[in-house]
Amino acid sequence: MSTTKGYVSFVLHAHLPFIHHPESEDYLEEQWLYEAISETYIPLLTNFEMLVNEGVNFRITMSLTPPLMCMLDNKLLQQRYIKYLKQHIELAEKEIERTSYDERLNSLAKYYFDRYSKDLIIFKEKYNCNLIQGFKHFQDIGVLEIITCGATHRILSNPIYY
């Protein structure tokens, strides 16, 4: 029986297809970006900060693809994300009032109100609408290694046969 020690690396892969429609504010595909920011990127940054503050010695490798970086850096998409959050906060406020008769539903509405309100503060005040700088901070302090990949997965994964 061998006692050789092995290693495993998990790499977080952050990618979205390029979705940007400057001609209209109402494209469903842009919702993917806003949902990813609220459900993935802000929670990652928040948890990285929590681990650092608790003195946890961790190292994470994460890819940030060119399409995602381009969208996160886009000023119009940043403003639309703020609008998205404000609309969800307003809806949650209305749901808090509407569901006051049902403790379960009301508590869910309050959860979303709090969550989107915190996302707005984190996005605007903590990261100044620039999540890329947030990830860079954790790279600069040595807990995150940012890697990239090709702009499209098709080119990397599907060889062309002649």
N, C-alpha and C positions, 0 to 999 in steps of 0.2 A: 504494500500500500504506500503510495507516494504522499509525502507531506509538503509538496511544493505549494506555495501560497500563490493564489491567482488574484486577479483584480477585475472588477466590473466597472464600467463607466456608463452612466445614464446621461444622455444629452437631451435637454429640453429643446424641442424644435418649434420655433415660433414662425409661422408662415400664414399668410392669407393671399389669395389671388388679388391682383391689382384691381380695385374697384373704386372708381372715382368718376362722378358725373357732375362736373361743374355747372352744366346747363340746367340742372334741376335739383331741388333739395329733397325730392321725394322718391329716391331710388331704394328699393328694398335691399339691394346688395350692400349698400353702404351701412346698413344696420349690422351686418356681420362684423365690421370693424368696431363699431360702437359697443356691441355686445362683447367682443373679444377684449376690448380695453377694460370694461367693467368686470368681466367674469374671469379674466386671465391675467392681463398685464398689471393692472393696479393691485390685485391680490398678490401677485408674485413680488412686486416691489415692497408692498407692505410686510409680507412675510420675511423677505430678505432683511429689511430694517429691524424687524422684531428679533430675528436670530442674532444679528450683530449686536443689538442692545442687550440681549441676554448673555452675550459672550460665547455663543455657540460657535465652535470652530467648524465651519462648513466650506465646501467648495462646490460650485455648480458650473457646468458648461452649458451654454445655451446658444442656439443659433438664432440670429435675426436676419431674415432674408431681405434682399433688396426691395421687393414690392412692399413688404411690411414697413421697412424703414422709410420708404418714400411716402407711404400713407401717414405714418406717425409724424412725419416732419411737415406735412402739408397744412398750411395755415387755415385754409378753407375747411378742411376736414376737422381740424381742431375746434374751430368755431361751431361747426355742425354737431360735434360731439357734445359741446357745452349745451347747445340747444336741445339735443336728445335728452341729456340729463335733466334739464329744467322741465321738459315736457313730462318726463317720468316722475319727477318730484311732484308736479302739479296733479298728475293723475293719482298718485299715491295719496296726496292730501284729500282729494275728492273721495277716494275709496275709504280713507279713515273715517270721514264723515258719514258716508253711505252705509258702512258696515258696523256702525256703532252698536247695533242691536246684537251682533254676533261676536263674541270674544275671540274665537279662533280666526275668523276672517279679518277682524280688526287688527289683531296682532300681526297677521301677515302683511296687511297694508302698512302698518307702522314699520315693520322690518324693511320693506322696500323704500319707504320714505327715508328712513335713516341711512340705508345703504347708498341710495343715489345722492343723497345730500353729502355724505362723506366722500363719495367719488368726486363730486364737484369740487369740494374743498381740496382734496388731494391733487386733483388734476390742475386746478387753477392756481392754488396758493403754494402748495408744496413743490410741484414740478413745473410751474409756470407754463403749462400746456405742453411740456417737452418731456415725454416719457423716455426718449432716447437718452437724454442727460441723466435721468434716474438710473437707467441700466448702466450707463458709463460710470457713474459714481461707485456702484458696487464692483465694477471691474477695476477701477482705480484703487480701491482699498483691498483688492486681492481675493475677494470671495466669489466673484463671477468671472468666468472666461467667456467672452462673446466671440462666437465664430459666425461665419456666414456660409452661404452656399450659392449655387446658381440662381438666377432670377426665376427660372422655370424648372420644375421638376421633370418635365417631359424630356428635355435635352439630356438630363443626367441619367434617366432610368430607361429610356427606350432607344436602343441602338438602331441605327439605320442600316438595313441590309441591302446590298446591291446585287 
